[in-house]
Amino acid sequence: MKATIQARLDEETQAALNLLVRCHGLKPSEVVRQGIRLVVKQVESAKPVEIIGLGKYDSGLADLSTNKKYMEGFGSHSRMKGESGKKGKGR
């Protein structure tokens, strides 16, 4: 199916279009079609956007961030290997 589009070009874009038409001997519509194809390839090959702080792994716990029972003992020395709950210097 063929479609027709109209676009308003600023002076800089119009000059770029004219240059491509002159240098490559293409019709303006062909320059636009090739440009669209190039943008599609670039978008398809682009790395997906990653949001900082968005978890990558599923803990399986729906209430991990709100249920305080999961935080019991977190940060205490007793959880560290070889410690018996004593607080001391350093780790």
C-alpha positions as CSV (number, residue, x, y, z in Angstrom):
1,M,0.0,0.0,0.0
2,K,1.4,3.4,-1.0
3,A,1.0,6.4,1.3
4,T,1.7,10.0,0.7
5,I,3.0,12.3,3.4
6,Q,3.7,16.0,3.5
7,A,6.4,17.4,5.7
8,R,7.5,21.0,6.4
9,L,11.2,21.3,6.4
10,D,13.3,24.0,8.0
11,E,16.0,25.6,5.9
12,E,18.8,23.4,7.2
13,T,16.9,20.2,6.5
14,Q,15.8,21.4,3.1
15,A,19.4,22.2,2.2
16,A,20.5,18.7,3.4
17,L,17.7,17.2,1.2
18,N,18.8,19.2,-1.8
19,L,22.4,18.2,-1.3
20,L,21.5,14.5,-1.1
21,V,19.4,14.8,-4.3
22,R,22.1,16.5,-6.2
23,C,25.0,14.4,-5.0
24,H,23.3,11.0,-5.3
25,G,20.9,11.6,-8.2
26,L,17.9,10.5,-6.1
27,K,14.4,11.9,-6.0
28,P,13.5,13.6,-2.8
29,S,11.0,10.8,-2.0
30,E,13.7,8.2,-2.3
31,V,15.9,10.1,0.1
32,V,13.1,10.2,2.6
33,R,12.4,6.4,2.2
34,Q,16.0,5.6,2.7
35,G,16.2,7.9,5.7
36,I,13.2,6.2,7.3
37,R,14.8,2.7,6.7
38,L,18.1,3.9,8.3
39,V,16.2,5.2,11.4
40,V,14.3,1.9,11.8
41,K,17.6,-0.1,11.6
42,Q,19.1,2.2,14.2
43,V,16.2,1.9,16.6
44,E,16.0,-1.9,16.2
45,S,19.6,-2.3,17.0
46,A,19.7,0.1,19.9
47,K,20.3,-1.2,23.4
48,P,17.1,-1.3,25.4
49,V,16.8,1.5,27.9
50,E,17.6,0.4,31.4
51,I,16.2,2.3,34.3
52,I,18.6,2.7,37.2
53,G,17.2,1.1,40.3
54,L,14.8,-1.1,38.5
55,G,15.4,-4.7,39.7
56,K,16.7,-7.3,37.3
57,Y,15.9,-10.3,39.4
58,D,12.7,-11.5,40.9
59,S,12.9,-12.5,44.5
60,G,9.5,-14.2,44.4
61,L,8.4,-12.0,47.3
62,A,5.7,-9.6,46.4
63,D,6.1,-7.6,49.6
64,L,9.9,-7.6,49.9
65,S,10.1,-3.8,50.1
66,T,7.3,-3.3,52.6
67,N,7.4,-6.2,55.0
68,K,9.7,-5.6,57.9
69,K,10.2,-9.2,58.7
70,Y,12.6,-9.5,55.8
71,M,14.9,-6.8,57.3
72,E,15.2,-8.6,60.7
73,G,18.9,-9.0,61.4
74,F,20.0,-7.1,58.3
75,G,23.2,-5.2,58.9
76,S,24.0,-6.9,62.2
77,H,27.4,-8.5,62.8
78,S,25.7,-11.7,63.8
79,R,24.9,-12.4,60.2
80,M,28.5,-12.3,59.2
81,K,30.5,-15.5,58.9
82,G,32.1,-16.6,62.1
83,E,30.5,-13.9,64.3
84,S,28.4,-14.8,67.3
85,G,26.5,-11.5,67.7
86,K,29.3,-9.6,69.3
87,K,29.9,-6.1,68.2
88,G,33.6,-5.3,67.7
89,K,35.9,-3.1,65.8
90,G,35.8,-3.4,62.0
91,R,34.5,-6.3,60.1
